[in-house]
Amino acid sequence: MTQNLDIIKQGNPILTARVYIKQILDQLLIDYQTTQDEREKLSNWEENKSFSILGIIEVLTDEIRGYSFQIVADKKLTNSQDMINQLNTLKIFDIPELTQWYFLSDGDYPKIKRYIENLNYLRLLIIEYLSNIETIELQTCT
């Protein structure tokens, strides 16, 4: 927590946002590893289903992590509006199969559910970052 406050005191909002996105991304990678037992259980559950919750999670993870890595690597983001549009189409809880599973599986899969929530949080952070990056850069240049 103190580390976050020190970063904020530095006064560079772009750096602060990148560091925070990296922290969330790093935590997601750790969280994903801790879901191994639940992923195996979910894999057995979805054997007879016409959809794959794990498949949906993998696609969302790849997309969102890809954008995160671009931001963290400090790449020049020339297509930020396209990225925002794409991230807006990845509304996790607008996917009917995932939403139904999430709310109907009661207390099962708490680690995977927390992972999905944090993944969605990261998606929203990236949208916020990309939406404000040009304004922030202009303010820091003046």
The first five atom37 places (N, CA, C, CB, O) and aatype in JSON, in Angstrom:
{
  "aatype": [12, 16, 5, 2, 10, 3, 9, 9, 11, 5, 7, 2, 14, 9, 10, 16, 0, 1, 19, 18, 9, 11, 5, 9, 10, 3, 5, 10, 10, 9, 3, 18, 5, 16, 16, 5, 3, 6, 1, 6, 11, 10, 15, 2, 17, 6, 6, 2, 11, 15, 13, 15, 9, 10, 7, 9, 9, 6, 19, 10, 16, 3, 6, 9, 1, 7, 18, 15, 13, 5, 9, 19, 0, 3, 11, 11, 10, 16, 2, 15, 5, 3, 12, 9, 2, 5, 10, 2, 16, 10, 11, 9, 13, 3, 9, 14, 6, 10, 16, 5, 17, 18, 13, 10, 15, 3, 7, 3, 18, 14, 11, 9, 11, 1, 18, 9, 6, 2, 10, 2, 18, 10, 1, 10, 10, 9, 9, 6, 18, 10, 15, 2, 9, 6, 16, 9, 6, 10, 5, 16, 4, 16],
  "atom_mask": [
    [1, 1, 1, 1, 1],
    [1, 1, 1, 1, 1],
    [1, 1, 1, 1, 1],
    [1, 1, 1, 1, 1],
    [1, 1, 1, 1, 1],
    [1, 1, 1, 1, 1],
    [1, 1, 1, 1, 1],
    [1, 1, 1, 1, 1],
    [1, 1, 1, 1, 1],
    [1, 1, 1, 1, 1],
    [1, 1, 1, 0, 1],
    [1, 1, 1, 1, 1],
    [1, 1, 1, 1, 1],
    [1, 1, 1, 1, 1],
    [1, 1, 1, 1, 1],
    [1, 1, 1, 1, 1],
    [1, 1, 1, 1, 1],
    [1, 1, 1, 1, 1],
    [1, 1, 1, 1, 1],
    [1, 1, 1, 1, 1],
    [1, 1, 1, 1, 1],
    [1, 1, 1, 1, 1],
    [1, 1, 1, 1, 1],
    [1, 1, 1, 1, 1],
    [1, 1, 1, 1, 1],
    [1, 1, 1, 1, 1],
    [1, 1, 1, 1, 1],
    [1, 1, 1, 1, 1],
    [1, 1, 1, 1, 1],
    [1, 1, 1, 1, 1],
    [1, 1, 1, 1, 1],
    [1, 1, 1, 1, 1],
    [1, 1, 1, 1, 1],
    [1, 1, 1, 1, 1],
    [1, 1, 1, 1, 1],
    [1, 1, 1, 1, 1],
    [1, 1, 1, 1, 1],
    [1, 1, 1, 1, 1],
    [1, 1, 1, 1, 1],
    [1, 1, 1, 1, 1],
    [1, 1, 1, 1, 1],
    [1, 1, 1, 1, 1],
    [1, 1, 1, 1, 1],
    [1, 1, 1, 1, 1],
    [1, 1, 1, 1, 1],
    [1, 1, 1, 1, 1],
    [1, 1, 1, 1, 1],
    [1, 1, 1, 1, 1],
    [1, 1, 1, 1, 1],
    [1, 1, 1, 1, 1],
    [1, 1, 1, 1, 1],
    [1, 1, 1, 1, 1],
    [1, 1, 1, 1, 1],
    [1, 1, 1, 1, 1],
    [1, 1, 1, 0, 1],
    [1, 1, 1, 1, 1],
    [1, 1, 1, 1, 1],
    [1, 1, 1, 1, 1],
    [1, 1, 1, 1, 1],
    [1, 1, 1, 1, 1],
    [1, 1, 1, 1, 1],
    [1, 1, 1, 1, 1],
    [1, 1, 1, 1, 1],
    [1, 1, 1, 1, 1],
    [1, 1, 1, 1, 1],
    [1, 1, 1, 0, 1],
    [1, 1, 1, 1, 1],
    [1, 1, 1, 1, 1],
    [1, 1, 1, 1, 1],
    [1, 1, 1, 1, 1],
    [1, 1, 1, 1, 1],
    [1, 1, 1, 1, 1],
    [1, 1, 1, 1, 1],
    [1, 1, 1, 1, 1],
    [1, 1, 1, 1, 1],
    [1, 1, 1, 1, 1],
    [1, 1, 1, 1, 1],
    [1, 1, 1, 1, 1],
    [1, 1, 1, 1, 1],
    [1, 1, 1, 1, 1],
    [1, 1, 1, 1, 1],
    [1, 1, 1, 1, 1],
    [1, 1, 1, 1, 1],
    [1, 1, 1, 1, 1],
    [1, 1, 1, 1, 1],
    [1, 1, 1, 1, 1],
    [1, 1, 1, 1, 1],
    [1, 1, 1, 1, 1],
    [1, 1, 1, 1, 1],
    [1, 1, 1, 1, 1],
    [1, 1, 1, 1, 1],
    [1, 1, 1, 1, 1],
    [1, 1, 1, 1, 1],
    [1, 1, 1, 1, 1],
    [1, 1, 1, 1, 1],
    [1, 1, 1, 1, 1],
    [1, 1, 1, 1, 1],
    [1, 1, 1, 1, 1],
    [1, 1, 1, 1, 1],
    [1, 1, 1, 1, 1],
    [1, 1, 1, 1, 1],
    [1, 1, 1, 1, 1],
    [1, 1, 1, 1, 1],
    [1, 1, 1, 1, 1],
    [1, 1, 1, 1, 1],
    [1, 1, 1, 1, 1],
    [1, 1, 1, 0, 1],
    [1, 1, 1, 1, 1],
    [1, 1, 1, 1, 1],
    [1, 1, 1, 1, 1],
    [1, 1, 1, 1, 1],
    [1, 1, 1, 1, 1],
    [1, 1, 1, 1, 1],
    [1, 1, 1, 1, 1],
    [1, 1, 1, 1, 1],
    [1, 1, 1, 1, 1],
    [1, 1, 1, 1, 1],
    [1, 1, 1, 1, 1],
    [1, 1, 1, 1, 1],
    [1, 1, 1, 1, 1],
    [1, 1, 1, 1, 1],
    [1, 1, 1, 1, 1],
    [1, 1, 1, 1, 1],
    [1, 1, 1, 1, 1],
    [1, 1, 1, 1, 1],
    [1, 1, 1, 1, 1],
    [1, 1, 1, 1, 1],
    [1, 1, 1, 1, 1],
    [1, 1, 1, 1, 1],
    [1, 1, 1, 1, 1],
    [1, 1, 1, 1, 1],
    [1, 1, 1, 1, 1],
    [1, 1, 1, 1, 1],
    [1, 1, 1, 1, 1],
    [1, 1, 1, 1, 1],
    [1, 1, 1, 1, 1],
    [1, 1, 1, 1, 1],
    [1, 1, 1, 1, 1],
    [1, 1, 1, 1, 1],
    [1, 1, 1, 1, 1],
    [1, 1, 1, 1, 1],
    [1, 1, 1, 1, 1]
  ],
  "atom_positions": [
    [[0.83, -1.18, 0.0], [0.0, 0.0, 0.0], [0.87, 1.25, 0.0], [-0.94, 0.0, 1.21], [0.6, 2.19, -0.74]],
    [[1.92, 1.28, 0.81], [2.81, 2.43, 0.87], [3.46, 2.65, -0.49], [3.87, 2.23, 1.95], [3.67, 3.79, -0.9]],
    [[3.78, 1.57, -1.17], [4.39, 1.69, -2.49], [3.47, 2.45, -3.43], [4.71, 0.29, -3.06], [3.93, 3.31, -4.18]],
    [[2.18, 2.16, -3.41], [1.22, 2.87, -4.25], [1.2, 4.35, -3.92], [-0.17, 2.29, -4.09], [1.16, 5.18, -4.82]],
    [[1.24, 4.7, -2.63], [1.23, 6.1, -2.23], [2.49, 6.81, -2.69], [1.09, 6.22, -0.71], [2.43, 7.96, -3.11]],
    [[3.64, 6.14, -2.63], [4.89, 6.73, -3.1], [4.83, 7.02, -4.58], [6.06, 5.81, -2.79], [5.31, 8.06, -5.03]],
    [[4.25, 6.14, -5.34], [4.13, 6.34, -6.78], [3.24, 7.53, -7.07], [3.58, 5.07, -7.46], [3.55, 8.35, -7.94]],
    [[2.13, 7.63, -6.37], [1.2, 8.73, -6.57], [1.88, 10.06, -6.24], [-0.06, 8.55, -5.72], [1.65, 11.06, -6.93]],
    [[2.7, 10.09, -5.2], [3.37, 11.32, -4.8], [4.36, 11.79, -5.86], [4.1, 11.12, -3.47], [4.7, 12.97, -5.92]],
    [[4.83, 10.89, -6.7], [5.76, 11.26, -7.74], [5.12, 12.2, -8.75], [6.29, 10.03, -8.45], [5.82, 12.95, -9.44]],
    [[3.83, 12.17, -8.84], [3.13, 13.13, -9.67], [3.06, 12.81, -11.15], [0.0, 0.0, 0.0], [2.65, 13.67, -11.93]],
    [[3.43, 11.64, -11.57], [3.35, 11.28, -12.98], [2.16, 10.34, -13.15], [4.67, 10.62, -13.48], [2.28, 9.14, -12.9]],
    [[1.01, 10.86, -13.58], [-0.19, 10.02, -13.66], [-0.08, 8.89, -14.67], [-1.37, 10.87, -14.02], [-0.69, 7.84, -14.48]],
    [[0.69, 9.08, -15.73], [0.85, 8.02, -16.72], [1.63, 6.86, -16.1], [1.57, 8.54, -18.0], [1.25, 5.7, -16.23]],
    [[2.72, 7.19, -15.43], [3.52, 6.16, -14.76], [2.7, 5.47, -13.68], [4.79, 6.77, -14.15], [2.73, 4.25, -13.55]],
    [[1.97, 6.26, -12.91], [1.14, 5.7, -11.85], [0.14, 4.7, -12.41], [0.4, 6.82, -11.1], [-0.02, 3.61, -11.87]],
    [[-0.51, 5.07, -13.49], [-1.5, 4.18, -14.1], [-0.85, 2.92, -14.63], [-2.24, 4.91, -15.24], [-1.37, 1.82, -14.45]],
    [[0.3, 3.06, -15.29], [1.0, 1.89, -15.82], [1.43, 0.95, -14.71], [2.22, 2.32, -16.63], [1.28, -0.27, -14.82]],
    [[1.96, 1.5, -13.64], [2.41, 0.68, -12.52], [1.23, -0.07, -11.92], [3.1, 1.55, -11.44], [1.34, -1.26, -11.6]],
    [[0.11, 0.61, -11.78], [-1.07, -0.03, -11.2], [-1.59, -1.13, -12.12], [-2.17, 1.02, -10.93], [-1.95, -2.21, -11.65]],
    [[-1.64, -0.86, -13.41], [-2.07, -1.88, -14.38], [-1.13, -3.09, -14.3], [-2.1, -1.31, -15.83], [-1.58, -4.23, -14.34]],
    [[0.17, -2.83, -14.18], [1.13, -3.93, -14.07], [0.9, -4.74, -12.78], [2.58, -3.39, -14.09], [0.99, -5.96, -12.8]],
    [[0.6, -4.06, -11.69], [0.32, -4.76, -10.43], [-0.9, -5.67, -10.57], [0.11, -3.76, -9.29], [-0.88, -6.82, -10.12]],
    [[-1.94, -5.16, -11.19], [-3.15, -5.96, -11.38], [-2.85, -7.13, -12.31], [-4.31, -5.09, -11.95], [-3.28, -8.26, -12.06]],
    [[-2.12, -6.87, -13.38], [-1.74, -7.92, -14.33], [-0.91, -9.0, -13.63], [-0.96, -7.33, -15.51], [-1.18, -10.19, -13.81]],
    [[0.08, -8.6, -12.86], [0.91, -9.57, -12.13], [0.07, -10.4, -11.17], [2.03, -8.85, -11.36], [0.26, -11.61, -11.06]],
    [[-0.85, -9.76, -10.48], [-1.72, -10.47, -9.54], [-2.61, -11.46, -10.29], [-2.57, -9.49, -8.74], [-2.86, -12.57, -9.8]],
    [[-3.1, -11.07, -11.46], [-3.92, -11.98, -12.26], [-3.15, -13.23, -12.66], [-4.43, -11.27, -13.52], [-3.69, -14.33, -12.63]],
    [[-1.89, -13.05, -13.02], [-1.07, -14.2, -13.39], [-0.92, -15.16, -12.21], [0.31, -13.74, -13.89], [-0.98, -16.38, -12.38]],
    [[-0.72, -14.61, -11.04], [-0.62, -15.43, -9.82], [-1.96, -16.1, -9.54], [-0.18, -14.58, -8.61], [-2.02, -17.3, -9.26]],
    [[-3.03, -15.31, -9.61], [-4.37, -15.85, -9.34], [-4.72, -16.99, -10.29], [-5.42, -14.74, -9.46], [-5.32, -17.99, -9.88]],
    [[-4.35, -16.85, -11.56], [-4.66, -17.89, -12.53], [-4.0, -19.21, -12.13], [-4.21, -17.47, -13.94], [-4.6, -20.27, -12.23]],
    [[-2.76, -19.12, -11.68], [-2.05, -20.33, -11.27], [-2.72, -21.02, -10.09], [-0.6, -19.99, -10.92], [-2.67, -22.24, -9.97]],
    [[-3.35, -20.25, -9.22], [-4.0, -20.84, -8.05], [-5.36, -21.46, -8.37], [-4.18, -19.79, -6.98], [-5.97, -22.08, -7.51]],
    [[-5.83, -21.31, -9.61], [-7.13, -21.86, -9.98], [-7.02, -23.26, -10.58], [-7.83, -20.95, -10.96], [-8.02, -23.8, -11.06]],
    [[-5.85, -23.85, -10.57], [-5.63, -25.14, -11.23], [-6.65, -26.19, -10.82], [-4.24, -25.65, -10.93], [-7.24, -26.86, -11.68]],
    [[-6.87, -26.36, -9.53], [-7.81, -27.39, -9.07], [-9.24, -27.08, -9.53], [-7.77, -27.5, -7.54], [-9.97, -27.99, -9.93]],
    [[-9.63, -25.83, -9.49], [-10.97, -25.46, -9.93], [-11.11, -25.59, -11.45], [-11.3, -24.03, -9.5], [-12.19, -25.93, -11.94]],
    [[-10.04, -25.31, -12.19], [-10.11, -25.48, -13.65], [-10.29, -26.94, -14.02], [-8.84, -24.92, -14.31], [-11.01, -27.26, -14.96]],
    [[-9.64, -27.84, -13.29], [-9.82, -29.27, -13.54], [-11.26, -29.69, -13.24], [-8.85, -30.1, -12.68], [-11.86, -30.43, -14.01]],
    [[-11.79, -29.21, -12.14], [-13.18, -29.5, -11.78], [-14.15, -28.95, -12.82], [-13.51, -28.92, -10.38], [-15.1, -29.62, -13.22]],
    [[-13.9, -27.73, -13.27], [-14.75, -27.1, -14.28], [-14.66, -27.83, -15.61], [-14.38, -25.63, -14.46], [-15.65, -27.96, -16.33]],
    [[-13.48, -28.3, -15.93], [-13.28, -29.07, -17.16], [-14.15, -30.32, -17.16], [-11.81, -29.45, -17.33], [-14.74, -30.66, -18.18]],
    [[-14.23, -30.99, -16.04], [-15.09, -32.17, -15.92], [-16.56, -31.8, -16.03], [-14.84, -32.89, -14.59], [-17.34, -32.52, -16.66]],
    [[-16.94, -30.69, -15.44], [-18.34, -30.23, -15.47], [-18.79, -29.9, -16.89], [-18.51, -28.99, -14.58], [-19.93, -30.19, -17.27]],
    [[-17.9, -29.31, -17.68], [-18.32, -28.85, -19.01], [-18.13, -29.89, -20.11], [-17.56, -27.61, -19.36], [-18.3, -29.57, -21.29]],
    [[-17.78, -31.12, -19.76], [-17.58, -32.16, -20.77], [-18.79, -32.36, -21.67], [-17.25, -33.47, -20.09], [-18.63, -32.54, -22.87]],
    [[-19.99, -32.33, -21.12], [-21.2, -32.57, -21.9], [-21.91, -31.28, -22.31], [-22.15, -33.43, -21.1], [-23.06, -31.33, -22.74]],
    [[-21.24, -30.16, -22.19], [-21.85, -28.87, -22.53], [-21.48, -28.51, -23.97], [-21.39, -27.76, -21.55], [-20.48, -28.97, -24.52]],
    [[-22.31, -27.66, -24.57], [-22.05, -27.21, -25.94], [-21.17, -25.96, -25.95], [-23.36, -26.93, -26.67], [-20.91, -25.4, -27.02]],
    [[-20.72, -25.53, -24.8], [-19.86, -24.36, -24.69], [-18.77, -24.66, -23.66], [-20.68, -23.09, -24.29], [-18.86, -25.63, -22.91]],
    [[-17.76, -23.82, -23.63], [-16.66, -24.02, -22.7], [-16.4, -22.74, -21.91], [-15.38, -24.47, -23.44], [-15.94, -21.75, -22.47]],
    [[-16.69, -22.77, -20.64], [-16.4, -21.64, -19.77], [-14.89, -21.38, -19.76], [-16.92, -21.89, -18.32], [-14.45, -20.24, -19.84]],
    [[-14.12, -22.45, -19.67], [-12.67, -22.3, -19.69], [-12.18, -21.68, -21.0], [-11.99, -23.65, -19.47], [-11.26, -20.86, -21.0]],
    [[-12.8, -22.08, -22.1], [-12.45, -21.5, -23.4], [-12.75, -20.01, -23.45], [0.0, 0.0, 0.0], [-11.94, -19.23, -23.96]],
    [[-13.9, -19.63, -22.94], [-14.28, -18.22, -22.9], [-13.28, -17.45, -22.04], [-15.72, -18.04, -22.35], [-12.83, -16.37, -22.43]],
    [[-12.94, -18.0, -20.89], [-11.99, -17.33, -19.99], [-10.62, -17.18, -20.67], [-11.84, -18.13, -18.68], [-9.98, -16.14, -20.55]],
    [[-10.18, -18.22, -21.38], [-8.88, -18.16, -22.07], [-8.86, -17.06, -23.13], [-8.56, -19.51, -22.71], [-7.88, -16.31, -23.22]],
    [[-9.92, -16.97, -23.93], [-9.98, -15.94, -24.97], [-9.96, -14.55, -24.35], [-11.26, -16.11, -25.84], [-9.2, -13.68, -24.78]],
    [[-10.78, -14.34, -23.33], [-10.82, -13.05, -22.65], [-9.46, -12.71, -22.02], [-11.91, -13.04, -21.57], [-8.99, -11.58, -22.1]],
    [[-8.85, -13.7, -21.41], [-7.54, -13.5, -20.78], [-6.51, -13.09, -21.81], [-7.09, -14.78, -20.06], [-5.76, -12.13, -21.58]],
    [[-6.45, -13.79, -22.92], [-5.47, -13.46, -23.96], [-5.66, -12.04, -24.47], [-5.58, -14.44, -25.13], [-4.68, -11.29, -24.61]],
    [[-6.89, -11.66, -24.75], [-7.17, -10.32, -25.28], [-6.77, -9.24, -24.27], [-8.66, -10.19, -25.63], [-6.04, -8.31, -24.6]],
    [[-7.25, -9.37, -23.07], [-7.05, -8.33, -22.06], [-5.58, -8.26, -21.63], [-7.94, -8.58, -20.83], [-5.04, -7.17, -21.46]],
    [[-4.95, -9.4, -21.46], [-3.53, -9.39, -21.11], [-2.69, -8.79, -22.23], [-3.04, -10.8, -20.8], [-1.7, -8.1, -21.96]],
    [[-3.07, -9.04, -23.46], [-2.34, -8.47, -24.59], [-2.32, -6.95, -24.55], [0.0, 0.0, 0.0], [-1.28, -6.33, -24.74]],
    [[-3.47, -6.36, -24.29], [-3.54, -4.9, -24.17], [-2.75, -4.42, -22.95], [-5.01, -4.44, -24.05], [-2.09, -3.38, -23.01]],
    [[-2.81, -5.17, -21.87], [-2.06, -4.81, -20.66], [-0.57, -4.78, -20.93], [-2.38, -5.79, -19.52], [0.13, -3.85, -20.53]],
    [[-0.08, -5.8, -21.61], [1.35, -5.88, -21.91], [1.79, -4.69, -22.77], [1.68, -7.2, -22.61], [2.89, -4.16, -22.57]],
    [[0.95, -4.28, -23.72], [1.3, -3.12, -24.55], [1.45, -1.86, -23.7], [0.24, -2.9, -25.63], [2.38, -1.08, -23.9]],
    [[0.54, -1.68, -22.77], [0.58, -0.49, -21.91], [1.79, -0.55, -20.99], [-0.72, -0.38, -21.09], [2.52, 0.44, -20.85]],
    [[2.01, -1.68, -20.36], [3.11, -1.83, -19.41], [4.45, -1.67, -20.12], [3.04, -3.2, -18.71], [5.39, -1.11, -19.55]],
    [[4.56, -2.15, -21.34], [5.8, -2.06, -22.1], [6.05, -0.65, -22.62], [5.78, -3.04, -23.25], [7.07, -0.39, -23.25]],
    [[5.12, 0.26, -22.35], [5.25, 1.65, -22.75], [5.34, 1.8, -24.27], [6.48, 2.27, -22.1], [6.05, 2.66, -24.79]],
    [[4.6, 0.96, -24.95], [4.54, 1.06, -26.4], [3.73, 2.29, -26.78], [3.92, -0.23, -27.03], [2.8, 2.67, -26.07]],
    [[4.1, 2.91, -27.88], [3.32, 4.04, -28.37], [2.0, 3.49, -28.9], [4.1, 4.85, -29.48], [1.99, 2.72, -29.85]],
    [[0.92, 3.88, -28.29], [-0.4, 3.35, -28.63], [-1.05, 4.26, -29.67], [-1.29, 3.23, -27.36], [-1.67, 5.27, -29.33]],
    [[-0.9, 3.89, -30.92], [-1.43, 4.73, -31.99], [-2.89, 4.45, -32.29], [-0.62, 4.54, -33.24], [-3.57, 5.26, -32.92]],
    [[-3.38, 3.33, -31.86], [-4.76, 2.94, -32.15], [-5.59, 2.79, -30.88], [-4.78, 1.63, -32.94], [-6.35, 1.83, -30.74]],
    [[-5.44, 3.74, -29.96], [-6.1, 3.58, -28.67], [-7.62, 3.55, -28.79], [-5.7, 4.72, -27.74], [-8.28, 2.84, -28.03]],
    [[-8.2, 4.29, -29.74], [-9.66, 4.24, -29.89], [-10.12, 2.87, -30.37], [-10.13, 5.34, -30.87], [-11.16, 2.37, -29.94]],
    [[-9.36, 2.24, -31.26], [-9.69, 0.88, -31.7], [-9.59, -0.1, -30.52], [-8.75, 0.44, -32.84], [-10.41, -1.01, -30.39]],
    [[-8.59, 0.1, -29.69], [-8.42, -0.76, -28.53], [-9.6, -0.6, -27.56], [-7.09, -0.45, -27.81], [-10.11, -1.58, -27.02]],
    [[-10.02, 0.64, -27.36], [-11.17, 0.9, -26.49], [-12.41, 0.22, -27.05], [-11.42, 2.42, -26.33], [-13.15, -0.43, -26.31]],
    [[-12.62, 0.37, -28.35], [-13.79, -0.26, -28.98], [-13.76, -1.78, -28.8], [-13.86, 0.09, -30.47], [-14.78, -2.39, -28.49]],
    [[-12.6, -2.37, -29.01], [-12.47, -3.82, -28.86], [-12.72, -4.25, -27.41], [-11.08, -4.29, -29.31], [-13.43, -5.22, -27.16]],
    [[-12.15, -3.52, -26.48], [-12.34, -3.85, -25.06], [-13.8, -3.68, -24.64], [-11.44, -2.97, -24.18], [-14.29, -4.41, -23.78]],
    [[-14.48, -2.72, -25.24], [-15.9, -2.54, -24.94], [-16.74, -3.7, -25.46], [-16.4, -1.23, -25.54], [-17.82, -3.96, -24.92]],
    [[-16.28, -4.39, -26.48], [-17.02, -5.56, -26.97], [-16.76, -6.79, -26.11], [-16.63, -5.85, -28.42], [-17.47, -7.79, -26.22]],
    [[-15.76, -6.73, -25.26], [-15.4, -7.87, -24.4], [-16.07, -7.77, -23.03], [-13.89, -7.94, -24.23], [-15.47, -8.14, -22.02]],
    [[-17.28, -7.31, -23.0], [-17.99, -7.2, -21.72], [-18.25, -8.61, -21.19], [-19.34, -6.4, -21.89], [-19.1, -9.34, -21.7]],
    [[-17.51, -8.94, -20.2], [-17.49, -10.31, -19.68], [-18.86, -10.79, -19.26], [-16.54, -10.4, -18.52], [-19.24, -11.93, -19.56]],
    [[-19.6, -9.96, -18.59], [-20.9, -10.4, -18.08], [-22.03, -10.2, -19.08], [-21.22, -9.67, -16.8], [-23.2, -10.33, -18.73]],
    [[-21.68, -9.87, -20.32], [-22.66, -9.87, -21.41], [-22.63, -11.18, -22.18], [-22.39, -8.69, -22.36], [-23.41, -11.36, -23.12]],
    [[-21.76, -12.08, -21.8], [-21.67, -13.4, -22.44], [-22.64, -14.31, -21.69], [-20.19, -13.97, -22.41], [-22.38, -14.68, -20.55]],
    [[-23.76, -14.69, -22.34], [-24.83, -15.41, -21.63], [-24.37, -16.68, -20.91], [-25.91, -15.77, -22.6], [-24.74, -16.91, -19.76]],
    [[-23.57, -17.51, -21.58], [-23.14, -18.77, -20.96], [-22.3, -18.52, -19.71], [-22.33, -19.61, -21.97], [-22.46, -19.18, -18.69]],
    [[-21.41, -17.55, -19.82], [-20.55, -17.23, -18.68], [-21.36, -16.65, -17.53], [-19.44, -16.25, -19.1], [-21.16, -17.02, -16.38]],
    [[-22.26, -15.75, -17.84], [-23.09, -15.12, -16.82], [-23.97, -16.15, -16.12], [-23.97, -14.02, -17.43], [-24.08, -16.16, -14.89]],
    [[-24.57, -17.02, -16.9], [-25.43, -18.06, -16.32], [-24.61, -18.96, -15.4], [-26.12, -18.89, -17.43], [-25.01, -19.24, -14.27]],
    [[-23.48, -19.42, -15.89], [-22.61, -20.27, -15.06], [-22.19, -19.54, -13.79], [-21.38, -20.72, -15.86], [-22.24, -20.1, -12.7]],
    [[-21.77, -18.3, -13.93], [-21.25, -17.5, -12.81], [-22.28, -17.39, -11.69], [-20.85, -16.11, -13.29], [-21.95, -17.56, -10.52]],
    [[-23.53, -17.1, -12.06], [-24.54, -16.86, -11.04], [-25.27, -18.12, -10.57], [-25.55, -15.88, -11.56], [-25.86, -18.13, -9.5]],
    [[-25.23, -19.19, -11.37], [-25.95, -20.4, -10.99], [-25.07, -21.46, -10.33], [-26.61, -20.98, -12.18], [-25.58, -22.47, -9.86]],
    [[-23.77, -21.24, -10.3], [-22.89, -22.27, -9.73], [-22.67, -22.07, -8.23], [-21.55, -22.25, -10.45], [-21.71, -22.6, -7.66]],
    [[-23.54, -21.32, -7.61], [-23.53, -21.11, -6.15], [-22.13, -20.81, -5.62], [-24.1, -22.33, -5.44], [-21.46, -19.91, -6.13]],
    [[-21.69, -21.54, -4.62], [-20.41, -21.28, -3.98], [-19.25, -22.0, -4.64], [0.0, 0.0, 0.0], [-18.11, -21.94, -4.16]],
    [[-19.52, -22.68, -5.74], [-18.46, -23.39, -6.44], [-17.54, -22.41, -7.18], [-19.05, -24.41, -7.43], [-17.96, -21.32, -7.57]],
    [[-16.32, -22.8, -7.34], [-15.33, -22.08, -8.14], [-15.05, -20.65, -7.66], [-15.8, -22.03, -9.56], [-15.04, -19.73, -8.48]],
    [[-14.84, -20.44, -6.38], [-14.61, -19.06, -5.91], [-13.35, -18.41, -6.48], [-14.54, -19.05, -4.4], [-13.32, -17.21, -6.72]],
    [[-12.3, -19.21, -6.69], [-11.06, -18.65, -7.23], [-11.23, -18.23, -8.68], [-9.91, -19.66, -7.11], [-10.75, -17.17, -9.08]],
    [[-11.9, -19.05, -9.47], [-12.13, -18.7, -10.87], [-13.04, -17.48, -10.97], [-12.75, -19.9, -11.64], [-12.81, -16.6, -11.8]],
    [[-14.05, -17.43, -10.13], [-14.96, -16.28, -10.15], [-14.21, -14.99, -9.77], [-16.14, -16.51, -9.18], [-14.41, -13.95, -10.4]],
    [[-13.37, -15.07, -8.77], [-12.57, -13.9, -8.39], [-11.63, -13.51, -9.52], [-11.77, -14.19, -7.09], [-11.42, -12.33, -9.78]],
    [[-11.07, -14.51, -10.2], [-10.2, -14.25, -11.34], [-10.97, -13.5, -12.43], [-9.61, -15.57, -11.89], [-10.47, -12.53, -13.0]],
    [[-12.18, -13.95, -12.73], [-13.01, -13.31, -13.75], [-13.33, -11.87, -13.35], [-14.32, -14.11, -13.96], [-13.28, -10.97, -14.19]],
    [[-13.65, -11.66, -12.09], [-13.94, -10.3, -11.61], [-12.72, -9.4, -11.77], [-14.38, -10.34, -10.13], [-12.86, -8.25, -12.21]],
    [[-11.55, -9.9, -11.42], [-10.33, -9.1, -11.55], [-9.95, -8.88, -13.0], [-9.18, -9.78, -10.82], [-9.41, -7.83, -13.36]],
    [[-10.22, -9.86, -13.84], [-9.97, -9.7, -15.27], [-10.86, -8.59, -15.83], [-10.22, -11.03, -16.02], [-10.4, -7.76, -16.62]],
    [[-12.11, -8.58, -15.43], [-13.02, -7.53, -15.87], [-12.57, -6.17, -15.32], [-14.46, -7.84, -15.42], [-12.66, -5.15, -16.02]],
    [[-12.1, -6.15, -14.09], [-11.59, -4.91, -13.5], [-10.4, -4.39, -14.31], [-11.17, -5.14, -12.03], [-10.32, -3.19, -14.58]],
    [[-9.5, -5.27, -14.69], [-8.35, -4.87, -15.51], [-8.82, -4.32, -16.85], [-7.4, -6.06, -15.72], [-8.29, -3.33, -17.33]],
    [[-9.81, -4.96, -17.45], [-10.37, -4.48, -18.72], [-10.87, -3.04, -18.56], [-11.53, -5.4, -19.2], [-10.6, -2.19, -19.4]],
    [[-11.59, -2.79, -17.49], [-12.12, -1.45, -17.24], [-11.01, -0.44, -16.96], [-13.1, -1.48, -16.07], [-11.09, 0.71, -17.39]],
    [[-9.98, -0.85, -16.25], [-8.82, 0.02, -16.0], [-8.14, 0.42, -17.31], [-7.81, -0.66, -15.08], [-7.77, 1.58, -17.5]],
    [[-8.0, -0.54, -18.19], [-7.34, -0.26, -19.47], [-8.18, 0.71, -20.28], [-7.12, -1.56, -20.26], [-7.65, 1.64, -20.89]],
    [[-9.49, 0.51, -20.3], [-10.37, 1.44, -21.02], [-10.22, 2.84, -20.44], [-11.86, 0.97, -20.93], [-10.09, 3.81, -21.19]],
    [[-10.22, 2.94, -19.13], [-10.06, 4.25, -18.47], [-8.71, 4.87, -18.82], [-10.2, 4.1, -16.93], [-8.62, 6.06, -19.13]],
    [[-7.67, 4.06, -18.77], [-6.32, 4.54, -19.11], [-6.28, 5.06, -20.54], [-5.29, 3.41, -18.91], [-5.81, 6.17, -20.79]],
    [[-6.76, 4.26, -21.46], [-6.72, 4.65, -22.87], [-7.6, 5.87, -23.15], [-7.16, 3.49, -23.75], [-7.26, 6.7, -23.99]],
    [[-8.7, 5.98, -22.45], [-9.6, 7.11, -22.64], [-8.97, 8.41, -22.16], [-10.91, 6.87, -21.9], [-9.28, 9.49, -22.68]],
    [[-8.1, 8.32, -21.18], [-7.52, 9.53, -20.58], [-6.07, 9.79, -20.96], [-7.62, 9.43, -19.11], [-5.54, 10.85, -20.61]],
    [[-5.43, 8.89, -21.65], [-3.99, 9.01, -21.91], [-3.64, 10.28, -22.68], [-3.5, 7.8, -22.67], [-2.66, 10.95, -22.36]],
    [[-4.42, 10.61, -23.69], [-4.11, 11.8, -24.48], [-4.26, 13.06, -23.64], [-5.02, 11.88, -25.72], [-3.43, 13.97, -23.73]],
    [[-5.3, 13.13, -22.84], [-5.51, 14.29, -21.97], [-4.37, 14.42, -20.97], [-6.85, 14.18, -21.24], [-3.86, 15.52, -20.74]],
    [[-3.98, 13.31, -20.38], [-2.9, 13.32, -19.39], [-1.59, 13.76, -20.03], [-2.74, 11.92, -18.75], [-0.86, 14.56, -19.46]],
    [[-1.29, 13.24, -21.21], [-0.04, 13.6, -21.89], [-0.02, 15.08, -22.22], [0.13, 12.77, -23.17], [1.03, 15.72, -22.08]],
    [[-1.14, 15.63, -22.64], [-1.21, 17.07, -22.93], [-0.99, 17.89, -21.67], [-2.55, 17.42, -23.57], [-0.31, 18.91, -21.71]],
    [[-1.56, 17.47, -20.57], [-1.42, 18.2, -19.31], [0.01, 18.17, -18.8], [-2.36, 17.62, -18.25], [0.49, 19.16, -18.25]],
    [[0.7, 17.06, -18.97], [2.06, 16.96, -18.46], [3.06, 17.69, -19.36], [2.47, 15.5, -18.33], [4.16, 18.02, -18.92]],
    [[2.69, 17.94, -20.61], [3.57, 18.66, -21.52], [3.49, 20.17, -21.33], [3.22, 18.3, -22.96], [4.42, 20.89, -21.7]],
    [[2.41, 20.64, -20.75], [2.25, 22.1, -20.59], [2.72, 22.58, -19.25], [0.82, 22.5, -20.79], [2.65, 23.77, -18.97]]
  ]
}
